Amino acid sequence: MDKKGWTLLTLSSFVFGILAMGSTLFVRIAVGAAAITLTGNLAYLSYLLAALGIGCGVPELFKNSTEKSYPILGIVFSVASTIIVTALLLTKS
């Protein structure tokens, strides 16, 4: 039986998803402090990390030889981060 392993894209998707969720916390703090420039910069960082997480995770979903749990978690965290940051920005403005 062929052992499925993790590749660099698999793990990086998960790591970028976790970092995007972490930066969402900082966006929430900046929105509460009413620091507009800081909020925009952190939101941009969060969107960038989420896009990287999705971009690294989607190709790994279509490979037969890799483990799929980390790319799925990376995509879920990235999409959740994008939705949360968008909601934070829309409710504050």
Buried (B, 14 or more C-beta within 10 A) or exposed (E): EEEEEBBEBBBBBBBBBBBBBEBBEBBBEBBEEEEEEBBEBBBEBBBBBBBBBBBBBBBBEEBEEBBBEBBBBBBBBBBBBBEBBEEBBEEBE
